[in-house]
Amino acid sequence: MRIRGIPQARITQAEARLPRWMIGLGVAAALVSLLLGRTRFAAGFAAGAFIAILGYFWLQQAVSAALSEGGAQVAKGLVFKLVIRYPLLLGILYLFYQTNWLPVEAALAGFFIPLAGAVVECLYQLGGILLPSRTRSEQ
């Protein structure tokens, strides 16, 4: 099956790489913050990134279930996860803001890890188009 000229295998590979990009970028950013001596920032960033990646997985599960069911009813647990995503994000931010336990700015930065992973995947795809490898087989 092809979607607008994109081979299904390429889409599947990109879907598999995206969580790895997010986790890798999150860990790398937290480690850099730790090496710079910003322990609280690293912890807040890691917490925000964890929650954002968890939200991404919940969204991916819900979309996969909705598309695979062919219009049938989606499980209530998946609907609950979808509904709770944003209140959970706001609740965590409010907790950090009120208690000053971890920096709110760090958690906010961590919330953008899925976006950063998507940008890196786009750059990876673009690099594959502009700089094709001679050993890479046609997909």
Backbone hydrogen bonds, N-H to C=O, Kabsch-Sander energy under -0.5 kcal/mol:
donor,donor_aa,acceptor,acceptor_aa,energy
3,I,6,I,-1.9
4,R,2,R,-0.6
6,I,3,I,-2.0
8,Q,1,M,-1.0
10,R,7,P,-0.5
11,I,7,P,-1.5
12,T,8,Q,-2.6
13,Q,9,A,-2.2
14,A,10,R,-2.1
15,E,11,I,-2.5
16,A,12,T,-1.8
17,R,13,Q,-2.0
18,L,14,A,-2.1
20,R,16,A,-0.6
21,W,17,R,-2.4
22,M,18,L,-2.3
23,I,19,P,-2.7
24,G,20,R,-2.7
25,L,21,W,-2.9
26,G,22,M,-2.5
27,V,23,I,-2.6
28,A,24,G,-2.5
29,A,25,L,-2.7
30,A,26,G,-2.2
31,L,27,V,-2.6
32,V,28,A,-2.5
33,S,29,A,-2.2
34,L,30,A,-2.2
35,L,31,L,-2.8
36,L,32,V,-1.7
37,G,34,L,-1.7
38,R,33,S,-2.7
39,T,37,G,-1.0
42,A,38,R,-2.6
43,A,39,T,-2.4
44,G,40,R,-2.5
45,F,41,F,-3.0
46,A,42,A,-2.7
47,A,43,A,-2.3
48,G,44,G,-2.5
49,A,45,F,-2.9
50,F,46,A,-2.5
51,I,47,A,-2.2
52,A,48,G,-2.3
53,I,49,A,-2.7
54,L,50,F,-2.4
55,G,51,I,-2.3
56,Y,52,A,-2.0
57,F,53,I,-2.4
58,W,54,L,-2.3
59,L,55,G,-2.4
60,Q,56,Y,-2.7
61,Q,57,F,-2.4
62,A,58,W,-2.3
63,V,59,L,-2.6
64,S,60,Q,-2.5
65,A,61,Q,-2.6
66,A,62,A,-2.5
67,L,63,V,-2.5
68,S,64,S,-2.4
69,E,65,A,-1.8
71,G,66,A,-1.0
72,A,69,E,-0.6
79,V,75,A,-1.7
80,F,76,K,-2.6
81,K,77,G,-2.1
82,L,78,L,-2.2
83,V,79,V,-2.4
84,I,80,F,-2.3
85,R,81,K,-0.9
88,L,84,I,-2.3
89,L,85,R,-2.0
90,L,86,Y,-2.7
91,G,87,P,-2.6
92,I,88,L,-2.4
93,L,89,L,-2.3
94,Y,90,L,-2.7
95,L,91,G,-2.5
96,F,92,I,-2.6
97,Y,93,L,-2.6
98,Q,94,Y,-2.8
99,T,95,L,-2.3
100,N,96,F,-1.6
107,A,103,P,-1.8
108,L,104,V,-2.7
109,A,105,E,-2.3
110,G,106,A,-2.2
111,F,107,A,-1.7
112,F,108,L,-0.6
112,F,109,A,-1.2
113,I,110,G,-1.7
116,A,112,F,-2.3
117,G,113,I,-2.8
118,A,114,P,-2.1
119,V,115,L,-2.4
120,V,116,A,-2.4
121,E,117,G,-2.2
122,C,118,A,-2.3
123,L,119,V,-2.5
124,Y,120,V,-2.4
125,Q,121,E,-2.6
126,L,122,C,-2.7
127,G,123,L,-2.7
128,G,124,Y,-1.9
129,I,125,Q,-1.4
130,L,126,L,-3.0
131,L,127,G,-2.6
